[in-house]
C-alpha cells in the first residue's frame, strides 16, 4: 500500500504541476459547463454503446455497433453512410460540412475491441459498470471512449452556439483490433470522400503522468506463430525422459536465443534500416516528463530493460515480444508427460525504415540458424523423422509498417497550440508504442496523421477489466470540442 501511495504521489506531483496552468480555450470551457449539467445523459448513451459485443469476428454484433454509431452521429446532424467491401466490417462514415470552409478535418476511431475470455473479468465485459470513478467494459477506453467524447463535444458546441471552423468528417472502423485487414481497400475505394487536410487519430492513452499527449506517429506491427515438434503423441516422462526431445524445452531455448537479458534483440540485422529522428523529435523526447521510476513502483517492477534508456526513448526502436506460449498443461491440470508440441505467438513492433516482411524474414532466418527446418504447415511423418528439429512458422501478411508525421508541419504546430489551450502543457512524442494503420491513410490518401488520445494509461487495454476513468472522458470531451471549433 505504501508503494502504491508513493507511486500515486509521484505521478500527482507531475500532473498537478502542469495542471496549475489555466485553461483558456472558450470551446473547451463551454464544453465543461455543458457536460457538468448533462453527465448522466452522456453516461447512459455511452453505457448503451458499450453493452453491444464488439469482436471484429462477430459480424452480426459488429453490424449492430455500426448502426448504433451511425445513429449517434446522425443525432448530432451528421450525414452518414456505411462503407464496406466484401467480407469487411463496415466503416461508419459521417460528415458535417460548413459553407465556405477552407479546411477538412477527419476524426478516426474504431468501435471494435480485442478478443477476451469473460471468465477473467470481475464483471461481464459487455455489462458496463461504474465503480471507483471508472467505467469497466470492453472498449470503454479502446476505443469507444473518443466516439462518445466527440458526440458529447458536438452537443456542447451546438448548445453554446459555437460553430465549427472547418468541414468535419468521421471515420470509425470496425476491424482495427483484427489488423485493419480491409481498411486500405475501403480507403482506396473512397479516396475523394475520405481525403482531408489532416486525420486526427483518436486512439491510445494519455501520458503516464496523466497529462494530455499529442503523438505524431505509431509503430507498425508484424506477427509470427511458431510451433516446434517432439514425438507424435505425448509420452510418459518417466519412461521416455532423457531420451525423447521435449519441444517445450526446445522452444524455450529458441526464444531465449532471440534476446539478451537487457531486452536487446540478438537476431542478425534486426535493427538495420531504422530511419533516424529529426532534431525536433529528439528534443521532444528529451523534454518528456520523467515517469520511469514512478511506473516501476506502480507496476511492481524490480528492473527494466533497455540498458538504462527511458521508456519514451525505447518506443522509437523495434521490439520483439512473446505474447503467448503453450505446451501440454500446467498447474492443477499438469500431468507427467513430455509434450508433443510447443507453440508461441510473437509480435514485432516496427519503426520507420523496417517493413513487416523484412522483420518477419529476419526472424525466420534466425530460426533456421538455430538448426530448425522451417515449414509453413503441419509437417508430415517423413519431414519429422528426417529432420532433427522442425518448426512450423506462420507469418501472416496482415501487418503494416510504421508511420510518422513531421512535428514541424504548420498543421502539427496548430494542433499542439489548440491542445495546450484546452488541456494545459502537452507531452509531445514522435511515436506511440502501439500500432495503428497510419501508413494506409498517408499512403493511400496523402493525408498527415496526428494522434490525440484521451484514455487513461492504466486502462487494462487489451486485457481483462478494461476501464476508463470518468475524468478522462470529460477531459476528452473538452479536447475534442476545442479541436472541432478551432482547427
VEXDREN-2710 file (C-alpha; in Angstrom, 1 decimal):
% VEXDREN-2710
k/r/px/py/pz
1/UNK/0.0/0.0/0.0
2/UNK/2.9/2.4/0.8
3/UNK/4.5/1.6/-2.6
4/UNK/1.2/2.3/-4.4
5/UNK/0.7/5.5/-2.4
6/UNK/4.2/6.7/-3.3
7/UNK/3.6/6.0/-7.0
8/UNK/0.3/7.9/-7.0
9/UNK/2.0/10.8/-5.2
10/UNK/4.9/10.8/-7.7
11/UNK/2.6/11.0/-10.7
12/UNK/0.3/13.5/-8.9
13/UNK/3.3/15.9/-8.4
14/UNK/3.9/15.9/-12.2
15/UNK/0.2/16.2/-13.0
16/UNK/-0.7/19.0/-10.7
17/UNK/2.4/21.0/-11.5
18/UNK/1.2/21.2/-15.1
19/UNK/-2.5/21.4/-14.3
20/UNK/-1.8/24.7/-12.5
21/UNK/-1.8/26.3/-15.9
22/UNK/-5.2/27.9/-16.6
23/UNK/-7.4/26.5/-19.3
24/UNK/-8.0/29.3/-21.9
25/UNK/-9.9/27.7/-24.8
26/UNK/-13.5/29.0/-25.0
27/UNK/-14.9/25.9/-26.7
28/UNK/-13.3/23.7/-24.0
29/UNK/-14.7/25.8/-21.2
30/UNK/-18.1/25.8/-22.8
31/UNK/-17.9/22.0/-23.2
32/UNK/-17.1/21.6/-19.5
33/UNK/-20.0/23.8/-18.4
34/UNK/-22.4/21.9/-20.6
35/UNK/-21.1/18.5/-19.5
36/UNK/-21.5/19.3/-15.9
37/UNK/-25.2/19.7/-16.4
38/UNK/-25.6/16.6/-18.6
39/UNK/-23.2/13.9/-17.2
40/UNK/-25.9/11.3/-16.6
41/UNK/-27.3/11.6/-20.1
42/UNK/-23.8/11.2/-21.6
43/UNK/-23.1/8.2/-19.5
44/UNK/-26.4/6.5/-20.3
45/UNK/-25.7/6.8/-24.0
46/UNK/-22.1/5.6/-23.6
47/UNK/-23.1/2.6/-21.5
48/UNK/-25.7/1.6/-24.1
49/UNK/-22.9/1.6/-26.7
50/UNK/-20.6/-0.4/-24.5
51/UNK/-23.2/-3.0/-24.0
52/UNK/-23.1/-4.2/-27.6
53/UNK/-20.5/-7.0/-28.0
54/UNK/-17.8/-5.8/-30.5
55/UNK/-15.4/-8.5/-31.6
56/UNK/-14.5/-8.0/-35.2
57/UNK/-15.1/-11.7/-35.9
58/UNK/-18.7/-11.4/-34.6
59/UNK/-20.2/-9.8/-37.7
60/UNK/-23.8/-9.6/-36.6
61/UNK/-22.9/-7.7/-33.4
62/UNK/-20.3/-5.6/-35.3
63/UNK/-23.1/-4.5/-37.6
64/UNK/-25.2/-3.7/-34.5
65/UNK/-22.3/-1.5/-33.3
66/UNK/-22.0/0.2/-36.7
67/UNK/-25.7/1.0/-36.7
68/UNK/-25.5/2.4/-33.2
69/UNK/-22.5/4.6/-34.0
70/UNK/-24.3/5.7/-37.2
71/UNK/-27.4/6.8/-35.2
72/UNK/-25.1/8.5/-32.7
73/UNK/-23.7/10.7/-35.5
74/UNK/-27.0/11.3/-37.1
75/UNK/-28.4/12.6/-33.8
76/UNK/-25.7/15.3/-34.0
77/UNK/-26.7/16.4/-37.5
78/UNK/-24.0/14.4/-39.5
79/UNK/-24.8/12.9/-42.8
80/UNK/-23.7/9.3/-42.6
81/UNK/-23.2/6.1/-44.6
82/UNK/-21.6/2.7/-44.1
83/UNK/-18.5/2.0/-46.2
84/UNK/-17.5/-1.6/-46.9
85/UNK/-16.0/-4.2/-49.2
86/UNK/-16.9/-7.9/-49.4
87/UNK/-16.1/-9.7/-46.2
88/UNK/-15.3/-6.5/-44.2
89/UNK/-17.0/-5.0/-41.2
90/UNK/-18.4/-1.6/-42.1
91/UNK/-16.6/1.7/-41.6
92/UNK/-19.0/4.2/-40.3
93/UNK/-18.6/7.5/-42.2
94/UNK/-20.1/10.8/-41.2
95/UNK/-19.6/14.4/-42.2
96/UNK/-20.7/17.9/-41.2
97/UNK/-20.0/20.4/-43.9
98/UNK/-19.6/24.1/-43.2
99/UNK/-20.3/26.5/-46.1
100/UNK/-17.2/28.4/-47.1
101/UNK/-14.8/26.2/-45.0
102/UNK/-11.2/26.1/-46.3
103/UNK/-10.2/23.0/-44.5
104/UNK/-11.4/19.5/-43.8
105/UNK/-10.6/17.7/-40.6
106/UNK/-11.1/13.9/-40.3
107/UNK/-11.5/12.2/-36.9
108/UNK/-10.7/8.5/-36.8
109/UNK/-11.5/6.0/-34.1
110/UNK/-12.5/2.3/-34.0
111/UNK/-15.5/0.6/-32.4
112/UNK/-14.3/-3.0/-32.4
113/UNK/-12.5/-4.5/-29.4
114/UNK/-9.9/-7.1/-28.6
115/UNK/-10.8/-10.8/-28.1
116/UNK/-11.3/-11.8/-24.5
117/UNK/-12.1/-14.6/-22.0
118/UNK/-15.2/-13.5/-20.0
119/UNK/-14.1/-15.8/-17.1
120/UNK/-11.1/-13.5/-16.4
121/UNK/-13.3/-10.4/-15.9
122/UNK/-14.6/-9.3/-12.5
123/UNK/-17.8/-8.3/-14.2
124/UNK/-19.1/-9.3/-17.6
125/UNK/-17.3/-7.4/-20.3
126/UNK/-20.4/-6.2/-22.1
127/UNK/-22.3/-5.3/-19.0
128/UNK/-20.7/-2.0/-18.3
129/UNK/-20.5/-0.9/-14.7
130/UNK/-19.2/2.3/-13.0
131/UNK/-17.2/1.9/-9.8
132/UNK/-14.5/3.9/-8.1
133/UNK/-14.7/6.6/-10.7
134/UNK/-14.2/4.3/-13.7
135/UNK/-16.3/2.6/-16.3
136/UNK/-15.4/-1.1/-16.7
137/UNK/-16.3/-2.7/-20.1
138/UNK/-14.6/-4.0/-23.2
139/UNK/-13.7/-0.9/-25.3
140/UNK/-14.5/1.5/-22.5
141/UNK/-11.2/3.1/-23.3
142/UNK/-10.0/1.3/-26.5
143/UNK/-11.7/2.7/-28.5
144/UNK/-15.3/3.7/-27.9
145/UNK/-14.4/6.5/-25.5
146/UNK/-13.4/9.1/-28.1
147/UNK/-16.5/8.3/-30.2
148/UNK/-18.6/9.3/-27.1
149/UNK/-16.3/12.3/-26.4
150/UNK/-16.8/13.6/-29.9
151/UNK/-20.6/13.1/-29.7
152/UNK/-20.7/15.0/-26.4
153/UNK/-18.4/17.7/-27.8
154/UNK/-20.8/18.3/-30.7
155/UNK/-23.7/18.6/-28.4
156/UNK/-21.9/21.1/-26.2
157/UNK/-20.8/23.2/-29.2
158/UNK/-24.4/23.2/-30.5
159/UNK/-25.8/24.2/-27.1
160/UNK/-23.2/27.0/-26.8
161/UNK/-23.8/28.3/-30.4
162/UNK/-20.1/27.7/-31.2
163/UNK/-19.7/27.0/-34.9
164/UNK/-17.3/24.5/-36.5
165/UNK/-14.5/26.3/-38.3
166/UNK/-13.8/23.5/-40.8
167/UNK/-15.6/20.7/-42.6
168/UNK/-15.6/17.7/-40.3
169/UNK/-15.6/14.1/-41.3
170/UNK/-15.7/11.0/-39.0
171/UNK/-14.2/7.6/-39.9
172/UNK/-15.0/4.9/-37.3
173/UNK/-13.5/1.5/-38.2
174/UNK/-14.8/-1.9/-37.1
175/UNK/-11.7/-4.1/-37.7
176/UNK/-8.7/-2.3/-36.2
177/UNK/-8.2/-4.9/-33.5
178/UNK/-8.2/-7.6/-36.2
179/UNK/-5.4/-5.8/-38.1
180/UNK/-7.4/-3.4/-40.3
181/UNK/-7.4/-6.1/-43.0
182/UNK/-9.8/-4.4/-45.3
183/UNK/-9.2/-0.7/-44.4
184/UNK/-6.9/0.0/-47.2
185/UNK/-9.4/-1.3/-49.7
186/UNK/-12.1/0.9/-48.3
187/UNK/-9.8/3.9/-48.3
188/UNK/-8.8/3.3/-51.9
189/UNK/-12.4/2.9/-53.0
190/UNK/-13.5/6.2/-51.3
191/UNK/-10.5/8.5/-51.8
192/UNK/-12.3/11.6/-52.6
193/UNK/-14.8/11.1/-49.8
194/UNK/-12.2/10.5/-47.2
195/UNK/-9.4/13.0/-48.0
196/UNK/-8.8/15.8/-45.6
197/UNK/-6.1/18.3/-44.5
198/UNK/-5.3/16.1/-41.5
199/UNK/-6.6/12.9/-39.9
200/UNK/-6.8/13.1/-36.1
201/UNK/-6.4/9.6/-34.7
202/UNK/-8.4/9.3/-31.5
203/UNK/-6.9/6.2/-30.1
204/UNK/-4.5/5.3/-27.3
205/UNK/-3.8/6.6/-23.8
206/UNK/-2.7/9.9/-22.5
207/UNK/0.8/10.2/-20.9
208/UNK/1.5/8.1/-17.8
209/UNK/1.8/11.4/-15.9
210/UNK/-1.9/11.9/-16.8
211/UNK/-1.0/14.9/-18.9
212/UNK/-2.5/15.2/-22.3
213/UNK/-0.1/14.0/-25.0
214/UNK/-0.1/14.5/-28.8
215/UNK/1.7/11.9/-30.8
216/UNK/2.9/12.2/-34.4
217/UNK/3.4/8.5/-35.3
218/UNK/2.8/4.9/-34.4
219/UNK/4.9/1.8/-34.7
220/UNK/3.9/-0.8/-37.3
221/UNK/3.3/-4.5/-36.5
222/UNK/4.0/-8.0/-37.7
223/UNK/3.3/-11.3/-36.1
224/UNK/4.6/-14.9/-36.2
225/UNK/3.3/-18.1/-34.8
226/UNK/5.9/-20.8/-34.1
227/UNK/5.3/-24.5/-33.3
228/UNK/8.1/-27.0/-32.6
229/UNK/7.6/-30.7/-32.6
230/UNK/8.6/-33.8/-30.5
231/UNK/7.0/-37.2/-30.7
232/UNK/3.8/-37.8/-32.5
233/UNK/2.0/-38.1/-29.1
234/UNK/2.6/-37.1/-25.5
235/UNK/4.9/-39.5/-23.7
236/UNK/5.2/-40.7/-20.1
237/UNK/8.0/-38.5/-18.6
238/UNK/9.4/-41.4/-16.5
239/UNK/9.5/-43.9/-19.4
240/UNK/10.9/-41.6/-22.0
241/UNK/12.6/-38.7/-20.1
242/UNK/16.2/-38.1/-21.1
243/UNK/15.5/-39.8/-24.4
244/UNK/12.7/-38.2/-26.3
245/UNK/13.3/-34.5/-27.1
246/UNK/11.0/-32.1/-25.2
247/UNK/9.5/-29.5/-27.5
248/UNK/8.7/-27.1/-24.6
249/UNK/12.4/-27.0/-23.7
250/UNK/13.4/-26.7/-27.3
251/UNK/11.0/-23.7/-27.8
252/UNK/12.3/-22.1/-24.6
253/UNK/15.8/-22.3/-25.8
254/UNK/14.8/-21.0/-29.3
255/UNK/13.0/-18.0/-27.8
256/UNK/15.8/-17.3/-25.3
257/UNK/18.3/-17.1/-28.2
258/UNK/16.4/-14.1/-29.7
259/UNK/17.0/-11.6/-26.9
260/UNK/19.6/-10.9/-24.2
261/UNK/19.0/-10.0/-20.6
262/UNK/18.7/-6.3/-21.3
263/UNK/16.0/-6.9/-23.9
264/UNK/18.2/-6.2/-26.9
265/UNK/17.1/-8.4/-29.9
266/UNK/20.0/-10.7/-30.9
267/UNK/18.6/-11.6/-34.4
268/UNK/21.0/-10.6/-37.1
269/UNK/20.2/-7.2/-38.8
270/UNK/17.1/-6.8/-36.6
271/UNK/17.8/-3.0/-36.2
272/UNK/19.1/-2.4/-39.7
273/UNK/17.3/0.4/-41.6
274/UNK/15.9/2.5/-38.8
275/UNK/15.0/5.9/-40.0
276/UNK/16.6/8.4/-37.6
277/UNK/14.5/11.0/-35.7
278/UNK/14.9/14.7/-36.5
279/UNK/16.1/17.4/-34.2
280/UNK/12.5/18.4/-33.1
281/UNK/11.6/14.8/-32.4
282/UNK/14.8/14.3/-30.3
283/UNK/14.1/17.4/-28.4
284/UNK/10.5/16.3/-27.6
285/UNK/11.8/13.0/-26.2
286/UNK/14.3/14.9/-24.0
287/UNK/11.6/17.2/-22.7
288/UNK/9.0/14.5/-21.9
289/UNK/8.3/14.2/-18.1
290/UNK/10.4/11.5/-16.4
291/UNK/8.0/8.9/-15.2
292/UNK/10.0/5.6/-15.3
293/UNK/10.7/5.4/-11.6
294/UNK/7.0/6.0/-10.7
295/UNK/5.9/3.5/-13.3
296/UNK/8.3/0.9/-11.9
297/UNK/6.6/1.3/-8.5
298/UNK/3.1/1.2/-10.0
299/UNK/3.8/-2.0/-11.9
300/UNK/5.9/-3.7/-9.2
301/UNK/9.0/-4.0/-11.4
302/UNK/12.3/-4.7/-9.8
303/UNK/14.1/-3.9/-13.0
304/UNK/13.6/-2.6/-16.5
305/UNK/15.2/-3.5/-19.8
306/UNK/16.9/-1.2/-22.3
307/UNK/20.4/-0.6/-20.9
308/UNK/19.3/2.5/-19.0
309/UNK/17.2/4.1/-21.8
310/UNK/13.9/5.6/-20.8
311/UNK/10.5/4.1/-21.9
312/UNK/9.9/7.1/-24.2
313/UNK/13.3/6.5/-25.9
314/UNK/12.7/2.8/-26.3
315/UNK/9.4/3.3/-28.1
316/UNK/11.5/4.5/-31.1
317/UNK/13.2/1.1/-31.6
318/UNK/11.7/-2.0/-33.0
319/UNK/10.7/-4.7/-30.5
320/UNK/10.1/-8.4/-30.3
321/UNK/7.6/-9.6/-27.8
322/UNK/6.4/-13.2/-26.8
323/UNK/2.7/-12.5/-26.5
324/UNK/1.8/-16.1/-25.5
325/UNK/3.2/-19.6/-25.1
326/UNK/1.6/-23.1/-24.7
327/UNK/2.6/-26.7/-24.3
328/UNK/0.7/-29.5/-22.7
329/UNK/-0.9/-28.3/-19.4
330/UNK/0.3/-26.6/-16.2
331/UNK/-0.8/-26.1/-12.6
332/UNK/-3.6/-28.3/-11.3
333/UNK/-4.1/-29.7/-14.8
334/UNK/-0.5/-30.7/-15.3
335/UNK/0.3/-34.4/-16.0
336/UNK/3.7/-36.2/-16.1
337/UNK/4.2/-36.1/-19.8
338/UNK/6.7/-35.0/-22.4
339/UNK/4.7/-32.7/-24.6
340/UNK/4.2/-33.5/-28.3
341/UNK/4.3/-29.8/-29.4
342/UNK/5.1/-26.4/-28.1
343/UNK/3.8/-23.1/-29.6
344/UNK/4.5/-19.4/-29.2
345/UNK/3.0/-16.3/-30.7
346/UNK/5.3/-13.3/-31.3
347/UNK/4.6/-9.7/-32.2
348/UNK/7.1/-7.4/-33.7
349/UNK/6.6/-3.7/-33.2
350/UNK/8.2/-1.8/-36.1
351/UNK/9.6/1.7/-36.6
352/UNK/10.1/3.8/-39.7
353/UNK/12.5/2.1/-42.2
354/UNK/11.7/-1.5/-41.4
355/UNK/8.8/-3.3/-43.2
356/UNK/6.8/-6.2/-41.8
357/UNK/8.2/-8.6/-44.4
358/UNK/11.8/-7.6/-43.6
359/UNK/11.2/-8.1/-39.8
360/UNK/9.5/-11.5/-40.3
361/UNK/12.2/-12.7/-42.7
362/UNK/14.9/-11.8/-40.2
363/UNK/13.2/-13.9/-37.5
364/UNK/12.7/-16.8/-39.9
365/UNK/16.4/-16.8/-40.8
366/UNK/17.3/-16.8/-37.2
367/UNK/15.2/-19.8/-36.5
368/UNK/17.0/-21.6/-39.4
369/UNK/20.3/-20.6/-37.9
370/UNK/19.4/-22.4/-34.7
371/UNK/19.2/-25.7/-36.7
372/UNK/15.5/-25.8/-37.5
373/UNK/13.9/-27.0/-40.7
374/UNK/11.2/-24.4/-41.2
375/UNK/7.8/-25.3/-42.8
376/UNK/4.6/-23.2/-43.1
377/UNK/2.1/-26.0/-42.4
378/UNK/1.9/-29.1/-40.2
379/UNK/4.8/-31.4/-41.1
380/UNK/4.1/-35.0/-42.0
381/UNK/5.9/-38.1/-40.6
382/UNK/8.6/-38.1/-43.3
383/UNK/9.6/-34.5/-42.5
384/UNK/9.6/-35.0/-38.8
385/UNK/11.6/-38.2/-38.9
386/UNK/14.2/-36.9/-41.4
387/UNK/15.0/-33.7/-39.6
388/UNK/16.4/-33.3/-36.1
389/UNK/14.5/-30.1/-35.4
390/UNK/11.3/-28.9/-37.2
391/UNK/9.4/-25.6/-36.7
392/UNK/6.2/-24.6/-38.3
393/UNK/6.2/-20.8/-38.7
394/UNK/3.2/-18.9/-39.9
395/UNK/3.9/-15.3/-40.8
396/UNK/0.7/-13.5/-41.7
397/UNK/0.8/-10.7/-44.3
398/UNK/-1.7/-8.7/-42.3
399/UNK/0.9/-6.5/-40.6
400/UNK/1.7/-3.0/-41.6
401/UNK/4.7/-0.6/-41.4
402/UNK/5.2/2.4/-39.0
403/UNK/4.3/5.9/-40.0
404/UNK/5.4/9.3/-38.6
405/UNK/4.3/12.9/-39.4
406/UNK/6.7/15.7/-39.0
407/UNK/6.3/17.7/-35.8
408/UNK/7.4/20.8/-37.7
409/UNK/4.4/21.0/-40.1
410/UNK/2.1/24.0/-39.7
411/UNK/-0.8/21.7/-39.0
412/UNK/1.2/19.9/-36.3
413/UNK/2.0/23.2/-34.6
414/UNK/-1.6/24.2/-34.8
415/UNK/-2.9/21.0/-33.2
416/UNK/-0.4/21.5/-30.4
417/UNK/-1.5/25.1/-29.8
418/UNK/-5.2/24.2/-29.6
419/UNK/-4.5/21.2/-27.3
420/UNK/-2.5/23.3/-25.0
421/UNK/-5.2/26.0/-24.8
422/UNK/-7.7/23.3/-23.9
423/UNK/-5.6/21.0/-21.6
424/UNK/-2.6/23.0/-20.5
425/UNK/1.0/21.9/-21.3
426/UNK/1.1/18.9/-23.6
427/UNK/3.6/16.0/-23.8
428/UNK/4.8/15.8/-27.4
429/UNK/6.0/12.5/-28.7
430/UNK/7.2/11.4/-32.2
431/UNK/5.9/7.8/-31.8
432/UNK/3.4/5.9/-29.7
433/UNK/4.2/2.4/-28.6
434/UNK/1.1/0.8/-30.0
435/UNK/0.3/0.2/-33.6
436/UNK/-2.4/2.0/-35.7
437/UNK/-2.6/1.7/-39.5
438/UNK/-1.5/5.3/-40.1
439/UNK/0.6/4.3/-43.2
440/UNK/-2.6/3.3/-45.0
441/UNK/-4.0/6.8/-44.5
442/UNK/-0.8/8.7/-45.5
443/UNK/0.0/6.3/-48.4
444/UNK/-3.5/5.9/-49.9
445/UNK/-5.0/9.4/-49.2
446/UNK/-1.8/11.5/-48.9
447/UNK/-3.0/12.9/-45.6
448/UNK/-0.9/13.6/-42.5
449/UNK/-2.0/11.9/-39.3
450/UNK/-1.7/13.2/-35.7
451/UNK/-2.8/11.1/-32.7
452/UNK/-4.9/12.8/-30.0
453/UNK/-5.6/10.1/-27.3
454/UNK/-7.8/10.5/-24.3
455/UNK/-7.8/7.2/-22.4
456/UNK/-6.0/6.7/-19.0
457/UNK/-2.7/4.9/-19.2
458/UNK/-3.8/2.4/-16.6
459/UNK/-6.9/1.2/-18.5
460/UNK/-6.0/-2.5/-18.8
461/UNK/-6.1/-2.0/-22.6
462/UNK/-6.3/-5.4/-24.5
463/UNK/-6.7/-7.3/-21.2
464/UNK/-9.4/-8.2/-18.8
465/UNK/-11.2/-5.5/-16.7
466/UNK/-10.6/-2.8/-19.3
467/UNK/-11.7/0.6/-17.9
468/UNK/-11.9/4.3/-18.5
469/UNK/-11.5/6.9/-15.8
470/UNK/-14.6/9.2/-16.0
471/UNK/-12.3/12.2/-15.8
472/UNK/-10.6/11.1/-19.0
473/UNK/-13.9/11.1/-20.7
474/UNK/-14.7/14.6/-19.5
475/UNK/-11.2/15.8/-20.4
476/UNK/-11.5/14.2/-23.8
477/UNK/-14.8/15.9/-24.5
478/UNK/-13.2/19.3/-23.8
479/UNK/-10.2/18.5/-26.1
480/UNK/-12.5/17.3/-28.9
481/UNK/-14.6/20.5/-28.6
482/UNK/-11.6/22.7/-28.9
483/UNK/-10.3/20.8/-32.0
484/UNK/-13.8/20.8/-33.6
485/UNK/-14.2/24.6/-33.0
486/UNK/-10.7/25.9/-33.6
487/UNK/-8.8/23.7/-36.1
END
